[in-house]
Structures are given as structure tokens and as C-alpha cells.
Amino acid sequence: MPREYDEKRDFIRITVDSDIRFSLSGSGQEEHGKVTNLSGRGMMFIADRSLVVEDRVEVRIHPENDVTPPLHANVRVVRVNKLRHADGYEIGAVIQEILDD
């Protein structure tokens, strides 16, 4: 039986609704957004401003529950889409390095 496309991923995506703080590497300017999904390899988040594919971004996610651990990482932007029915941009990123706090 053939598998659905989403099931062929190396890492399962988990739907997340958590705040994210991020800054473009070297900018020192922190911005805020909302994480929509997360996997062992990457993430999708919503931001008010557009980023550019290949941008390097430092991200910090601090979930509000005690079950999910925080994440501090460097990511590389691989996809940017303007939201159709709301303000903002959907940013797809690959995790490059997990950082210590």
C-alpha cells in the first residue's frame, strides 16, 4: 500500500502553537512570531516581516507548558510565503545547530 506524501518525511511534523523570538544573524534586533509546526529537522513560523531564502536566523522557543522543552537554535530559511488571508509571512526553516542557553 503506498504511503501518503507527508508520511515519507524523515521526521514527523508536530503542530505547535508557541511564541518564537528570532533575530537575523548579526543584526542583534529581536523580533517575535508564532511557531506553527516543528520537526526534528526544521520548523514553520509566522512573522510580521519577510525574510530571504538562505538567511541565517537565531531562534528561541519557550513553550508555555512543562512537557515541551525550550529550543534555542540557528536555522536556515528555506521557504517564505506571504499569507493570503492575514498579515505576515510563513517562514520555513531547517535547523542547522542547537545552541545552549
N, C-alpha and C positions, 0 to 999 in steps of 0.2 A: 504494500500500500504506500503510495507516495506521501511524503511529508509536506505540510504547508511551508511556504517560504520562511515565515517567522521562526519555525521550529528548526531550521537549518543553521541558525546562528550558533557561533561558538559559545556565547554567553547569553543567558536568558535576560530579557529586559524586565525590570520591575517598575511598575507605575509608582511614582513618588510625587508628593505634594509638599515640598520643603523649600524654605528660603535658601538662596545662594548669594554669597558675596564673591565678586570676581574683579580682577584687575588685569589689564593688558600688561604683559611682561615689560618691566622697565618704566611703566607710566606712574606707578605709585598712587593712582587715582582709583579708589574702590567704588564699585557700582553694585547694584542689587538686582536680583531677578528671582525666578521661581524654577526649580528643577521639576521636570515632568516625568522623566524616566531615567533609570540608571542601570548599568550592567557592569560586569567585571572588566569590561574594556572601554566603556565610554558613557556618555550622558547626553541628554537633551535638556536644554533650559530655555526659558523665555527671558528676553532682555528688552529694555526700552530702546536701546541703540543697536545698530547693526555692527557686526564685526566682519572681518575679512577672512576668507578661507586661508588657512595656514598661519593665522595669528596664534601666538603662544599666550595662554591665559593662565593665571593662578586662580584657583577656585577654593572656596571654603563652604562646606555644607554642614550645618549643625541642626539635625532633626530635633523636633520638639519632643519625641518620645525617647524612652530609655532603652528601647530594643535595638534601634538602628544607631550604629556608631557614627561619629562625625567623619568627614572626609576633607583632607587638605591635599591638593594635588596640582600639578602642572598638566594642562591639557592643550591639545592642538585642535583648532577649529577645522572641521571637515565639511560643514554644510551650514548655510544661512538662508532662511526663508522668511520673507515678510508675512506676517499673519494676515489672513484675509478678512476676518470678521472682528478684529480687535487691533489696538495699537501694539506695536512691538515686533520682535523678531524671534524666530525659533532657531536656536543655535545647536548644532550637533557637534560634539567634540569627542576626541579619542584621548583617553588617559595616557599620558607619557611617563609620569613619575608621581608616586605617592610621597608626600612630604610629612615630616614630623612637625608637630605643633611646637 
